[in-house]
Amino acid sequence: MKPTDISNPDYLHKVVDCQWACPAHTPVPEYIRQIAAGDFSTAYMINWRSNVFPGILGRVCDRPCEPACRRGRVDKEPVAICRLKRVAADFKDDIHDRLPRPPEKKNGKRIACIGGGPASLTVARDLAVQGYQVTVFDSGSSPGGMMRSQIPKFRLPDSVIDEECGYIEALGVEVRRNHWIGSLREVLAQDWDAVFVGTGAPRGRDADLPGRNQAAAHIHVGIDWLANVAFGHVTSIGKRVIVLGGGNTAMDCCRSARRLGGEDVRVVVRSGFEEMKASPWEKEDALHEGIPIHNYLVQKAFTHGNGRLTGVLFEKVRAEYDDQGRRSLVPTGEPDVHMECDDVLIAIGQENAFPWIERDIGLDFDRWGLPVLNPQTLQSTLPRVFFGGDAALGPKNIITAVAQGHEAAISIDLFCRKLPLTQRPPATMNLVSQKMGIHEWSYDNQVSEDARRKVPVRSIEEALKDIKSEFELGYDFKLACAETARCLNCDVATVFKPKLCIECDACVDICPTECITFTQNGEEDELRGRLKAPSREREQALYLAEGLKTGRVMVKDENVCLHCGMCAERCPTGAWDMQKFEVNIAQAGAEV
Amino acid sequence: MTYLAKPKLLAADAPRNALGYTRRDYEGAISTLCAGCGHDSISAAVVQACFDLDIEPHKVAKLSGIGCSSKTPDYFLGNSHGFNSVHGRMPSVLTGAALANRNLLYLGVSGDGDSASIGIGQFAHAMRRGVNMTYIVENNGVYGLTKGQFSATADKGSKSKKGVINSDNPIDLAALALQLGATYVARSFSGDKEQLVPLIKGALRHGGPAFIDVISPCVTFNNHSGSTKSYDYVREHNAAVNRIDVILPKAQIEASYPPGSLRRVVQHDGSILHLRKVGVDYDPSDRIGAMNHLQERQALGEIVTGLLYVDSSGQDMHTHLNTVEKPLNQLGDAYLCPGSKALEALNAMLR
């Protein structure tokens, strides 16, 4: 196996599992350390640079970082990364003076962002600070897009959305409210240097089943219904409610229904419980509120009488897997199940829709109705038009929309500077030793063995009374501090200098998870079989260094390294050092 | 040296032995020795050996004297019995303990000062008596606790960190052990666990007086270019006579070796030692040959390592003295104090 090149930013970045898993590559351990130090504003700004909406994401992010967290591989649960982000947002001081100041003199380029959601606002922010003149068009009365219209207020209060959209407006971004764009051709006819489309996936999939039309008055498409609830157009629902679908929208629907008068609210899903698309914690919250989830039932028909919905008929199925592990749902042959209800909410998926984009202006769509894009640059077949968020590659989540916003902003910047779009500005990195004394480090290397802290929530009785009262109360300062200690500081990297090593084995002996081995080199697969601790996680890299006196190599399996620094404390010659790895992910305006 | 205790977090798939223990379960307190000390490697080798042999920690007694090396029993087998004796007096305390209860595994840990200077008399007599034990000397050639003066095992002509040349002749503890009747004698190097761990395993299963001289560099005072006990020097002058594998009675034998290169030794408890030949033709069952080989090679400046001598007949002090099998603390009053009639009978026997 070849020696590892740790000067390639990707190598150590990958070791910071949470940051690597975050689409926007938020420097998680760094902001957690700032929270531990009580510097919430700095923690907030670290987040703000990467993910633009720390307060929002600290409440409703899909948190791809948490399943990736190394802590989850050596402990029962990962660090509560997402909720710590909220702590930074909740406890920070006024950060207005920390926001970047856009240049006084604009660069003369005008950019239109269509849609006021997370992707558009990210593009607007990244470009505004570079001197672009950005205008955001949104059909709503306030920006925020689906964050405002689809996420229930008891999970994400308006005040948080207002605040964080406000920071972007404060950079001189113009938001044209209540402005519906009806034609891309008209937009292009105006003199924009580039147009960004971030209009989301606005159409909820319907269930075209017998009885749908006859009982239409009490059958609602989930995301439309949620928007009506969000804007106060709907304030009540029947006592018995069935929610069809197993994603996060279904969870929002059922929990909202519970708060609007639904007493017998149930979720009915085609798949099994484990395969449901909803995040595990959202399912937990629904169950916590007394909402049962019925699995392996496929809706067959809406039943009705006297022009009124009476219930839904379901077919019982079971999952069967073929040789390739593909699942199919096969009827069990048991009698159908009828559930009575007063209202049905359909939350079985979202679709993209671009009725306002003319099909003859040179902008191509694929057979699924999605724009044809370069996935790296997010540029469409009309060079001036870029896409991002759910509108680009199909519905995903907020943090992905933000990440795509950053990429699109880089593309737009390169496009306006007449530079090739595929030559992306590279990430840069820095490594700084954390050594302060013989066994003193400038990070807390004592690993907490505590379990994950639960986030305090409102009592169910109180929570169900008011759809606008926030359910989660967030960590208080003490809980937050205790949770920060669980972070393993994966960005403090173990850096090995073979020239200094005397092969005394001190690091091998002290390593609590036995990740270091000195042995003869070999092919990676074979080498993995010879390490001190089993090395089955092929996704996790081996750090290999050669140049030792005995001709052996040092192999470190990154998988379960606790970054406790004990190898470096035990090393008599300083061959091991703990160095803080910082990766600077390029944003619009960076040098290519 | 580290102050923090090792975190207990462990990967879910960390290896477990037949008793369900992980290697971590055989560890002790965090070591306070200097960073890079060879002794810590020996502690790790003991941990590995006990883990591999599925040893129940409460069936081990670890005894030591005074010195850096004698501190180490605190750093392994945290759930075993321990005794930290007076300087150089570990062998007699161990002998006493072994007499009182033969059901424990006795692990004596000592250093070159503890065994070759102040305790050399005790060392010699424990070997003579054939106490069933594993006696490990962590040999670094200097008095580390008093800032690095030469110890009695330092080679004549070697240089101290300050530049002083040693003018005294060294004591070779392995040679002494051979002469005094140890039935398992080995030498190894703390920087070579592949050799050391099987040697400790073989010793723990030996069933008689087993002695291992482990060269263990003192990184702080004796790891410089004039030293003959530095990592570099030992690696350059290491003349291993064999490599061993310890195979437990029930284990499947998987390894295969070219014909003629392997010697099998079945120990008294049924464990098998596989001795793989390295270089020279060496016969580890020949005590006098072993003593000669040691002297010859030493004269050439080589450090002979490996299993130097093994006699698997399994004689120990208890056999010699015909002692009672039961531990003394399990003998009841009736047995220990059989009454006046028994005394009369005994007296009659002697008249």
Interface residues (C-beta under 8 A of the other chain):
Chain A: R73 V74 D75 I438 H439 N445 Q446 V447 E449 I502 E503 C504 D505 A506 V508 D509 I510 P512 T513 E514 A533 P534 R536 K549 T550 N559 V560 L562 C564 M566 E569 R570 C571 P572 T573
Chain B: M1 T2 Y3 L4 K6 P7 K8 L9 L10 A11 A12 D13 A14 P15 R23 R24 S31 C34 A35 G36 C37 G38 D40 S41 S43 A44 S190 G191 K193 P217 V219 T220 N223 Y231 D232 R235
